[in-house]
Amino acid sequence: MLSNTGSVRPLNEDVVLYATAPENGTAAKRGTLALVADGMGGHSAGEVASALAAEVVRRVFFELEDSVPTVLASAFAAANRAILDWAAQHPECSGMGTTCTALALNDAEAWLAHIGDSRAYLLRNGALTQLSNDQTLVASLVRQGKLTQEEAAHSPIHNVIVQALGMGPQIAPIIWEKPLALVSGDVMVLCSDGLSGEVSDDVIAQVAGRLPPGEACEALIGQALAAGGHDNISVGVVRVIAEAEQTAGSGQTTRRMRASAGQTRRFEGTTPEVRENG
């Protein structure tokens, strides 16, 4: 997981997080949480919103005992309340918000929780599929057949987000009720629009499929910077591998899926309690 300020913005309002469950306690079976949040609001407010989202979603995800979709929905709702409460208590942060795209990974399954226009992709057998739906005005118009993808890309309203944490008391995140079955070799990519807006899906697929996770993150950020780096750039790459395990006392070999990610590093962070997590 990597995040970079880019070449234009004075502050990095993105947050990335990769956290694994503690070895002991009720959360031990929860698995892994990977998350990208892209703050909005200008000055320091956007960074406050994304940091709150990452910390609250992480805390609730590992604290609650329920099904993964229910826990993710509760985590997003709690993060939304935390952002609204903070803005109410700090007028200088009024209007702040953040996207949030999270993957919950457990053995051979993945669940998506998503709000805003940060993205989650699946790269399988060389084919890149966008798992998340952009919650933007132009994306909605494309789905309705009122705009083409080309028209949307060049629309003056292409960055108008219709859903985000902190936007109001009632939010409509996308939470998967059923998981995606993972297979060995799958690559999951999370990113803010600072990457997807600068780097084509073809390049994302080529880089993420060719390089180990850490190197892929560095290379993708390099591609976004070379394209102008007009926004903060965040990306996470997770590769699924199969581990052969000897079943204790049975002499049988089973295979368990696990997620492998590169070392989590963030640049120019001002909220270390969140940015050093993972």
C-alpha positions as CSV (number, residue, x, y, z in Angstrom):
1,M,0.0,0.0,0.0
2,L,1.5,3.3,-1.1
3,S,0.3,6.9,-1.1
4,N,1.9,10.0,-2.7
5,T,1.0,13.7,-2.6
6,G,1.5,14.0,-6.4
7,S,3.0,16.9,-8.3
8,V,0.3,19.6,-7.8
9,R,-1.6,19.3,-4.5
10,P,0.1,20.8,-1.4
11,L,-1.2,18.1,1.0
12,N,-1.9,14.4,0.8
13,E,-5.5,13.9,1.8
14,D,-5.4,10.2,0.9
15,V,-5.0,7.4,3.5
16,V,-4.1,3.8,2.8
17,L,-4.4,1.0,5.3
18,Y,-3.5,-2.8,5.4
19,A,-4.4,-4.4,8.7
20,T,-4.4,-8.0,9.8
21,A,-6.5,-9.5,12.6
22,P,-4.8,-10.0,16.0
23,E,-3.7,-13.6,16.6
24,N,-5.8,-13.9,19.8
25,G,-9.3,-13.1,20.7
26,T,-12.6,-13.1,18.8
27,A,-11.2,-11.0,15.9
28,A,-8.6,-13.6,15.1
29,K,-10.8,-15.2,12.4
30,R,-11.7,-11.8,10.8
31,G,-8.8,-11.9,8.3
32,T,-7.3,-8.9,6.6
33,L,-8.6,-5.4,5.8
34,A,-7.2,-3.3,2.9
35,L,-8.5,0.2,2.5
36,V,-8.1,3.4,0.4
37,A,-9.7,6.7,1.5
38,D,-9.6,9.9,-0.6
39,G,-10.4,12.9,1.5
40,M,-12.3,16.0,0.3
41,G,-12.7,19.4,1.8
42,G,-9.5,21.3,1.2
43,H,-6.9,22.6,3.7
44,S,-6.6,20.0,6.4
45,A,-10.2,18.9,6.4
46,G,-10.0,16.2,3.7
47,E,-7.1,14.6,5.5
48,V,-9.0,14.6,8.8
49,A,-12.0,12.9,7.1
50,S,-9.9,10.2,5.4
51,A,-7.9,9.5,8.6
52,L,-11.1,9.2,10.7
53,A,-12.6,6.9,8.1
54,A,-9.6,4.6,8.1
55,E,-9.3,4.4,11.8
56,V,-13.0,3.9,12.6
57,V,-13.5,1.3,9.9
58,R,-10.5,-0.6,11.0
59,R,-11.5,-0.5,14.7
60,V,-15.1,-1.5,14.1
61,F,-14.2,-4.2,11.6
62,F,-12.0,-6.0,14.2
63,E,-14.2,-5.4,17.2
64,L,-17.7,-6.4,16.1
65,E,-18.8,-10.1,16.0
66,D,-21.2,-10.6,13.1
67,S,-21.2,-11.6,9.4
68,V,-18.6,-9.7,7.3
69,P,-21.3,-7.7,5.4
70,T,-23.0,-6.6,8.6
71,V,-19.7,-5.6,10.2
72,L,-18.6,-3.7,7.1
73,A,-21.9,-1.8,7.0
74,S,-21.6,-1.0,10.7
75,A,-18.0,0.2,10.2
76,F,-19.0,2.5,7.3
77,A,-21.9,3.9,9.3
78,A,-19.7,4.5,12.3
79,A,-17.1,6.3,10.2
80,N,-19.8,8.5,8.7
81,R,-21.1,9.5,12.1
82,A,-17.5,10.2,13.3
83,I,-16.9,12.5,10.4
84,L,-20.2,14.3,10.8
85,D,-19.6,14.7,14.6
86,W,-16.1,16.0,14.1
87,A,-17.2,18.6,11.5
88,A,-20.0,19.7,13.9
89,Q,-17.4,20.3,16.6
90,H,-14.8,21.9,14.4
91,P,-16.4,24.5,12.1
92,E,-13.2,24.8,10.1
93,C,-13.8,21.3,8.9
94,S,-17.4,21.8,7.8
95,G,-18.2,20.0,4.6
96,M,-15.4,17.6,4.7
97,G,-15.9,14.0,3.5
98,T,-14.0,11.1,2.0
99,T,-14.4,8.2,-0.3
100,C,-13.7,4.8,1.2
101,T,-13.0,1.5,-0.7
102,A,-12.2,-1.5,1.4
103,L,-11.6,-5.2,0.8
104,A,-12.1,-7.7,3.6
105,L,-10.0,-10.8,2.8
106,N,-10.3,-14.1,4.6
107,D,-8.8,-17.3,3.3
108,A,-10.2,-17.8,-0.2
109,E,-12.9,-15.1,-0.1
110,A,-13.1,-11.3,-0.5
111,W,-15.9,-8.8,0.4
112,L,-16.1,-5.3,-1.0
113,A,-17.4,-2.2,0.8
114,H,-17.3,1.0,-1.2
115,I,-18.5,4.6,-1.3
116,G,-17.3,7.3,-3.7
117,D,-15.0,7.0,-6.7
118,S,-12.0,5.2,-5.3
119,R,-11.8,1.9,-7.0
120,A,-11.3,-1.8,-6.5
121,Y,-10.1,-4.1,-9.4
122,L,-9.7,-7.8,-9.8
123,L,-6.9,-9.0,-12.2
124,R,-7.5,-12.7,-13.1
125,N,-5.9,-14.5,-16.0
126,G,-4.7,-11.2,-17.5
127,A,-8.2,-9.6,-17.5
128,L,-8.8,-6.6,-15.3
129,T,-12.3,-6.1,-14.0
130,Q,-13.5,-3.1,-12.0
131,L,-15.3,-4.5,-8.9
132,S,-16.6,-1.1,-7.6
133,N,-19.1,1.2,-9.3
134,D,-18.0,4.9,-9.3
135,Q,-20.6,6.8,-7.3
136,T,-20.2,10.0,-9.4
137,L,-22.6,12.0,-11.5
138,V,-21.1,11.1,-14.8
139,A,-20.8,7.4,-14.0
140,S,-24.5,7.5,-13.2
141,L,-25.2,9.1,-16.5
142,V,-23.1,6.5,-18.3
143,R,-25.1,3.7,-16.6
144,Q,-28.3,5.4,-17.7
145,G,-27.0,5.6,-21.3
146,K,-27.0,9.4,-21.3
147,L,-23.3,9.7,-21.7
148,T,-20.6,7.6,-23.4
149,Q,-17.4,6.7,-21.5
150,E,-15.5,9.1,-23.7
151,E,-17.9,12.0,-23.0
152,A,-17.8,11.2,-19.3
153,A,-14.0,11.3,-19.3
154,H,-14.0,14.8,-20.7
155,S,-17.0,16.2,-18.9
156,P,-16.6,19.3,-16.8
157,I,-18.5,17.6,-14.0
158,H,-16.5,14.3,-14.1
159,N,-15.3,14.8,-10.5
160,V,-18.7,15.4,-8.9
161,I,-19.2,12.7,-6.3
162,V,-22.8,11.8,-5.3
163,Q,-21.9,9.5,-2.3
164,A,-19.2,9.9,0.3
165,L,-18.6,9.4,4.0
166,G,-19.5,12.7,5.7
167,M,-21.9,13.8,3.0
168,G,-24.9,13.5,5.3
169,P,-26.6,11.3,7.9
170,Q,-28.0,9.0,5.2
171,I,-25.4,7.3,3.0
172,A,-25.6,4.5,0.5
173,P,-22.4,2.6,0.4
174,I,-22.1,-0.6,-1.7
175,I,-21.6,-3.6,0.5
176,W,-21.3,-7.1,-1.0
177,E,-23.7,-9.5,0.6
178,K,-21.8,-12.5,-0.8
179,P,-18.1,-12.8,-1.2
180,L,-16.0,-13.2,-4.3
181,A,-14.3,-16.6,-4.4
182,L,-10.5,-16.1,-4.9
183,V,-8.1,-18.4,-6.8
184,S,-4.4,-18.6,-6.6
185,G,-2.9,-15.9,-8.9
186,D,-5.6,-13.3,-8.4
187,V,-4.4,-9.8,-7.9
188,M,-6.6,-7.2,-6.2
189,V,-5.9,-3.5,-6.8
190,L,-7.3,-0.6,-4.7
191,C,-6.7,3.0,-5.8
192,S,-7.8,6.6,-5.5
193,D,-8.8,8.5,-8.6
194,G,-5.3,10.0,-8.5
195,L,-4.3,6.8,-10.1
196,S,-7.3,5.7,-12.1
197,G,-7.7,9.2,-13.5
198,E,-4.1,9.3,-14.8
199,V,-3.3,5.7,-15.7
200,S,-5.3,3.5,-18.1
201,D,-6.8,0.1,-17.0
202,D,-4.5,-1.6,-19.5
203,V,-1.4,-0.2,-17.8
204,I,-2.8,-1.0,-14.4
205,A,-3.3,-4.6,-15.5
206,Q,0.1,-4.9,-17.1
207,V,2.0,-3.5,-14.1
208,A,0.0,-5.3,-11.4
209,G,0.2,-8.6,-13.2
210,R,4.0,-8.4,-13.9
211,L,5.5,-7.1,-10.6
212,P,5.3,-8.2,-7.0
213,P,2.9,-6.0,-4.9
214,G,5.4,-3.5,-3.5
215,E,7.1,-2.9,-6.8
216,A,3.8,-2.7,-8.6
217,C,2.6,0.1,-6.2
218,E,5.8,2.0,-6.8
219,A,5.6,1.6,-10.6
220,L,2.0,2.6,-10.8
221,I,2.6,5.7,-8.7
222,G,5.5,6.5,-11.0
223,Q,3.1,6.2,-14.0
224,A,0.7,8.6,-12.4
225,L,3.4,11.1,-11.7
226,A,4.7,10.8,-15.2
227,A,1.2,11.6,-16.5
228,G,1.1,14.8,-14.4
229,G,0.4,13.7,-10.9
230,H,-2.5,16.2,-10.7
231,D,-4.0,14.6,-7.6
232,N,-2.9,12.6,-4.6
233,I,-2.1,9.1,-5.7
234,S,-2.9,6.0,-3.6
235,V,-2.7,2.4,-4.6
236,G,-2.8,-1.0,-2.9
237,V,-1.9,-4.3,-4.6
238,V,-2.7,-7.7,-3.0
239,R,-1.7,-11.0,-4.7
240,V,-3.4,-14.2,-3.7
241,I,-1.2,-17.3,-3.3
242,A,-1.9,-20.8,-2.2
243,E,-0.1,-22.4,0.8
244,A,0.3,-26.1,1.1
245,E,-0.3,-27.0,4.8
246,Q,0.1,-30.3,6.5
247,T,-3.1,-31.2,8.5
248,A,-2.0,-31.9,12.0
249,G,-2.1,-35.6,12.8
250,S,-3.9,-36.6,9.6
251,G,-1.1,-36.9,7.1
252,Q,-3.3,-35.1,4.6
253,T,-2.3,-31.9,2.7
254,T,-4.8,-29.1,2.4
255,R,-4.4,-25.8,0.5
256,R,-5.3,-22.5,2.1
257,M,-5.4,-19.2,0.3
258,R,-3.8,-16.2,1.7
259,A,-3.2,-12.6,0.7
260,S,0.3,-11.3,0.1
261,A,0.9,-7.6,0.1
262,G,4.0,-5.4,-0.2
263,Q,5.3,-3.5,2.8
264,T,2.9,-0.6,3.7
265,R,4.5,2.7,3.2
266,R,3.0,6.2,3.1
267,F,4.6,9.5,2.2
268,E,4.3,12.8,4.0
269,G,1.7,11.7,6.5
270,T,0.5,14.0,9.2
271,T,-1.7,11.4,11.1
272,P,0.8,8.8,12.1
273,E,-1.6,6.9,14.3
274,V,-3.4,5.9,11.2
275,R,-0.7,5.9,8.6
276,E,1.6,3.6,10.5
277,N,-1.2,1.0,10.9
278,G,-1.0,-2.2,8.9
